[in-house]
């Protein structure tokens, strides 16, 4: 599945090329993914536990022949419709992620020993934020609806590629650290209030997994100019990442995160953010993206809840040998 995922992820970068998009290369990537999926059908399904195989088979069929699958993605590329390609690509990658989730109950690599005392998320998780206005006003209504006093955002955490960062964030959510936290809006970002202090959360090292690599790098940034690209790019509208530590840029803030409002008009060559490869990205907004532009400085996180993934959250043990 990783080979399929990597082949499809390359397309997300090709889509950001502002002039003539290389649709021929995109088509080649999809055909490669489709061939792998077809040739390795048996091994893909056999790697799923028997009790989950029926679900896996349905997902496999959806990936290959479904409405949002690879065949449909090929048609969108042949039509040279970048919007449809983007939607189809997201759908295919989501199906791949679901299949990987069935296949992999934990991480595919070993964490360095010095990081085993951090919380870690050994898979994917889902966090739901409830946001309310700081000034008592309302959010714009959804289609044919009424104005809303609160808005809901849903973020998928990727512990496969950023286990320490996602794990620390998930623990903060469970502990209620963000309940009542204020939000601030800066250039292309919605930033959580930094007033929680350094005593809340873990000072996790910068954690970035380069594309094509087996495990994340720690305490180091990527050189995008030299062709180094992260598995979890910042250059996606609604990407979620940790701010840098006040003490050292080799570490992330213990608790301050931001939602990146990617805008290709303010990007560099290839449509990549100028900050690509510089922050620990650990998830993406999957619900409520249309609400993000409405959020203003002073709005408040009424609540943050870990809806999925608690069973994949590994907490460090305290001095008594008990999980914190």
C-alpha positions in Angstrom: 0.0 0.0 0.0 2.9 2.4 0.7 4.0 2.2 -3.0 0.4 3.1 -4.1 0.3 5.9 -1.5 3.6 7.4 -2.6 2.7 7.2 -6.3 -0.6 9.1 -5.6 1.1 11.6 -3.2 3.4 12.7 -6.0 0.3 13.9 -7.9 -0.5 16.4 -5.1 2.8 18.2 -5.8 2.3 18.1 -9.5 -1.1 19.7 -9.1 0.5 22.7 -7.6 2.5 23.6 -10.7 0.9 26.9 -11.6 1.4 26.8 -15.4 0.8 23.8 -17.7 0.2 20.9 -15.4 2.0 17.6 -16.3 -1.1 15.5 -16.8 0.9 12.9 -18.6 3.0 12.3 -15.6 0.0 12.2 -13.4 -1.6 9.6 -15.6 1.5 7.5 -15.4 1.4 7.7 -11.6 -2.2 6.6 -11.4 -1.6 3.7 -13.8 1.3 2.6 -11.8 -0.8 2.7 -8.6 -3.6 0.8 -10.4 -1.2 -1.9 -11.6 0.3 -2.4 -8.1 -3.3 -2.6 -6.7 -4.3 -5.1 -9.4 -1.1 -7.3 -9.3 -1.0 -7.4 -5.5 -4.7 -7.8 -4.7 -4.1 -11.1 -3.0 -1.3 -9.9 -0.8 -3.1 -6.6 0.1 -6.2 -8.5 1.3 -4.3 -11.3 3.0 -2.4 -8.8 5.1 -5.7 -7.8 6.7 -6.9 -9.7 9.8 -9.6 -12.2 8.9 -12.3 -10.5 10.9 -11.7 -7.3 9.0 -11.3 -8.8 5.5 -14.8 -8.2 4.3 -14.5 -4.5 5.0 -11.1 -4.6 3.4 -12.4 -6.2 0.3 -15.1 -3.5 0.0 -12.5 -0.8 0.4 -10.2 -2.5 -2.2 -13.1 -2.5 -4.8 -13.8 1.1 -4.0 -10.2 2.0 -4.6 -9.9 0.3 -7.9 -13.4 0.7 -9.5 -15.4 3.0 -7.1 -16.8 6.4 -7.9 -13.9 8.1 -6.1 -11.3 5.4 -7.0 -8.4 5.2 -9.4 -10.4 4.6 -12.6 -12.4 7.7 -11.9 -9.2 9.6 -11.1 -7.8 8.5 -14.5 -10.8 9.9 -16.3 -10.5 13.3 -14.4 -6.8 13.5 -15.5 -7.7 12.7 -19.1 -10.3 15.5 -18.9 -7.5 17.8 -17.6 -9.8 19.1 -14.9 -7.6 20.1 -11.9 -10.5 20.5 -9.5 -11.9 17.0 -10.2 -8.4 15.6 -10.0 -7.9 17.1 -6.6 -11.1 15.7 -5.3 -10.5 12.3 -6.8 -7.0 12.2 -5.5 -8.2 13.0 -1.9 -10.8 10.3 -2.2 -8.3 7.7 -3.4 -5.8 8.6 -0.7 -8.4 8.4 2.0 -9.3 4.9 0.8 -5.7 3.9 0.8 -5.4 5.2 4.4 -8.4 3.2 5.5 -6.8 0.0 4.0 -3.5 0.8 5.7 -5.4 1.2 9.0 -6.8 -2.3 8.6 -3.4 -3.7 7.7 -1.3 -2.0 10.3 -2.2 -2.1 14.0 0.9 -0.2 14.9 4.0 1.6 13.7 6.1 0.1 11.0 9.4 1.4 12.5 11.0 1.5 16.0 11.3 4.8 17.7 14.7 5.9 19.1 15.1 4.8 22.7 15.4 8.4 23.9 11.9 9.2 22.7 10.1 6.3 24.3 9.2 8.5 27.3 6.9 10.6 25.1 3.2 9.9 24.3 2.9 8.4 20.9 0.0 7.7 18.5 0.6 4.4 16.7 -1.9 5.0 14.0 -4.6 7.5 13.0 -6.9 9.5 15.3 -9.7 11.9 14.9 -10.2 15.1 17.0 -13.3 17.2 16.9 -13.2 20.9 17.8 -16.2 22.9 18.7 -15.5 26.6 18.1 -17.6 29.5 19.3 -17.4 33.3 18.6 -15.5 35.4 21.1 -17.8 38.3 20.5 -21.1 36.4 20.7 -21.8 36.7 16.9 -22.6 33.7 14.7 -20.9 31.7 12.0 -22.4 31.8 8.4 -25.1 29.2 7.8 -24.4 26.0 6.0 -26.3 25.4 2.8 -29.9 26.4 3.3 -29.4 26.4 7.1 -29.6 28.9 9.9 -26.6 31.0 11.3 -24.7 28.9 13.7 -23.6 29.9 17.2 -20.8 27.3 17.1 -18.8 25.6 14.3 -17.4 22.1 14.2 -13.9 21.2 12.9 -12.7 17.7 12.5 -9.0 16.9 12.2 -7.4 13.5 11.3 -4.2 12.9 13.2 -1.5 10.9 11.4 0.5 8.9 14.0 2.0 6.7 11.3 4.2 9.6 10.0 4.3 11.8 13.1 3.8 9.5 16.1 5.3 11.7 18.8 3.7 15.0 17.7 0.3 13.4 17.1 0.6 11.5 20.4 1.4 14.7 22.4 -1.5 16.5 20.8 -3.9 13.6 21.4 -3.0 13.5 25.1 -3.4 17.3 25.4 -6.9 16.9 23.9 -7.8 14.1 26.3 -6.5 16.2 29.3 -8.8 19.1 28.2 -5.9 21.4 27.6 -7.5 23.2 24.7 -11.0 23.5 26.2 -11.5 27.3 26.5 -8.4 28.2 24.6 -8.5 31.3 22.5 -7.6 31.4 18.8 -5.5 34.1 17.0 -5.4 34.7 13.3 -2.2 35.6 11.6 -1.0 35.6 8.0 -2.3 32.3 6.5 -2.8 30.6 9.9 -5.1 30.1 12.8 -3.0 29.8 15.9 -4.0 28.5 19.3 -3.3 30.7 22.3 0.2 30.2 23.7 -0.8 31.0 27.3 -1.0 27.3 28.3 2.7 27.6 29.2 5.6 25.2 28.7 4.5 23.1 31.7 1.5 21.8 29.7 2.4 19.1 27.2 5.7 17.6 26.2 8.5 19.4 24.4 8.6 17.1 21.4 11.5 17.2 19.0 10.8 18.5 15.5 9.5 15.5 13.7 9.3 15.3 9.9 9.1 12.2 7.8 10.7 12.7 4.3 8.9 11.3 1.3 10.3 7.9 0.4 11.9 7.4 3.8 11.0 4.6 6.3 10.9 6.7 9.4 10.7 10.3 10.6 13.8 12.6 11.1 14.1 14.4 14.4 15.4 17.8 15.2 16.1 18.6 11.6 14.2 20.5 8.8 14.0 19.5 5.1 15.7 21.3 2.2 12.8 21.7 -0.2 15.1 23.5 -2.6 17.2 20.3 -2.8 14.1 18.2 -3.6 13.4 17.0 0.0 9.6 16.8 0.5 7.7 15.7 3.6 5.1 12.8 3.6 2.8 15.3 5.4 3.1 18.5 3.5 2.3 21.9 5.0 1.2 23.1 1.6 -2.4 21.9 2.0 -5.3 24.0 3.1 -6.2 23.0 6.6 -2.9 21.3 7.5 -2.4 21.2 11.2 1.1 21.6 12.7 2.8 22.5 15.9 4.5 25.9 16.3 8.2 26.0 17.1 9.4 26.0 20.7 10.3 29.4 22.2 13.6 27.8 23.3 14.9 26.0 20.2 13.6 25.5 16.6 14.8 21.9 17.0 11.7 21.3 19.1 8.0 22.0 18.7 6.0 24.0 21.2 4.6 21.7 24.0 1.1 22.8 23.1 0.7 25.6 20.6 -0.6 24.5 17.3 -1.7 26.2 14.1 -4.0 25.4 11.2 -2.4 26.5 8.0 -4.5 28.3 5.4 -2.5 27.4 2.3 -2.8 29.9 -0.6 -0.9 29.0 -3.8 -0.8 32.7 -4.7 1.5 33.3 -1.8 3.7 30.2 -2.4 7.1 29.6 -4.0 8.2 27.5 -6.9 6.1 24.4 -7.5 3.3 25.9 -5.4 5.0 25.0 -2.2 4.8 27.1 1.0 7.9 29.0 1.8 7.7 27.2 5.2 7.4 23.7 3.7 9.6 21.2 5.6 10.1 23.5 8.6 7.3 22.4 11.0 6.0 19.2 12.4 2.8 18.6 10.5 0.7 15.9 12.1 -2.8 16.1 10.6 -5.4 17.7 8.3 -8.7 19.4 8.7 -11.3 17.1 7.0 -14.6 18.6 8.2 -15.3 22.3 8.5 -12.7 23.6 6.0 -15.2 26.1 4.7 -15.5 27.5 8.2 -11.8 28.3 8.6 -11.9 31.6 6.7 -14.6 32.8 9.1 -12.6 32.2 12.3 -11.4 35.4 13.9 -8.9 36.4 16.6 -10.7 36.0 19.9 -12.8 33.0 18.9 -12.7 30.2 21.4 -12.3 26.4 21.4 -15.3 25.5 23.5 -14.2 21.8 23.5 -11.8 19.4 21.8 -12.5 15.7 21.9 -10.6 12.7 20.7 -13.3 10.9 18.8 -11.1 8.0 17.5 -7.6 6.7 18.2 -7.6 6.5 22.0 -6.9 2.8 21.7 -3.7 3.6 19.6 -2.4 6.2 22.1 0.5 4.9 24.1 1.3 6.9 27.2 4.6 7.0 29.0 4.8 5.3 32.4 5.4 7.4 35.5 7.8 6.6 38.3 5.4 4.0 39.7 5.3 2.1 36.4 1.7 3.3 35.7 0.6 5.0 32.6 0.0 8.7 33.1 
